[in-house]
Amino acid sequence: MASPQPAPRRTRGRPRTPGAETRILEAALEEYGERGWAGFTMDAVARRAGVGKSTVYLRWRDKDALLLDAVGARAAGIEDVDTGSLRGDLEQLATNLFRHYLDPAGWATVRMAVDAAGAPSSLGSFTEKVARHHTDAVLPILRRAVDRGEVPEDLPATTLVLCLYGAVTMNRLLLPSEGRHLTDEELRAQVQAIVGFVLAGAGASGRDPGKRTAP
């Protein structure tokens, strides 16, 4: 008689339910967006995602680890732009960010920044990831602009990034509840105004270096 084959071992660190990981990450951001750090629990995330608590804890040891992965997954691709010009890149970036903030899950990243700023102590490493991710991701856009000759090498890159993200964030915060579904035309107008103002403040035109202005 052939000896029985050992049962395959489960790989720890991944949810057992197919598709659960994506649902959990989305549920984590939606839960945070509604309840903030103080009201955020792993149990509530599991209920929202429609999975058991064990499925969540098999992959993430605590809510900081869960939020770290959720922020990274949701923010991926926002800064992945290359239109060939600084103004075009910044307008596409601002558009992506605005749409991200209009989404309930994306809104959670704004609340994370607000909670972290008002907390007497660190809430977790996920708040640092939110702040660091955007700055690090935008710097290649500005380096390309320097290489193309659109802006000088001493462009205040960090200040420009902070101004752009700050302006988009404040515009999102000031939207009335009934105005949170902007048309493409409305969004384009807001983005163009923001980018134009930020570039002017940084002393950069953002125009295509291949185009010559009339004397």
C-alpha angles and dihedrals in degrees: 000000000000115000113250116259115243114253113255113261119240115245109240120219098050131084112256096217113084111250092009096121094061092046092049094050091049091045091051093057094043090050092049092047090056102037109021125214096309094055098036115113135168090231092057091049090052092052093048092048092047095238136114122266090246090061090058096044093048089066105029125037095202143355094270091059091046093050092047090059093040093053092047094049095047097044094049112116098015092110095034095112134129115165096158097255136067094235091049092048093049093046092050090045092050090048092052091047093048091052089047091055092047089059115085092232092047091049088065090072090060091051090049091057092048093047092048093050093052098041119103090220138019114294094201144299091279091078091056090051091055092053097041097043097063097044094048093046096051097050093078088057090056093044090055090051090053091049090051091051094243094124135019121260091246092061108143093244100175092047091049091052092049092048093049096047092041092052093048091047094050092047088053092048092051095052111113116237091253092051099056093104103069122188118238089254093051092047092048092051093051093046094048091050092049096047093045091052094046093049092048091050091050091049092245126125096198090209123149107276089216092064120081121211120226114260 
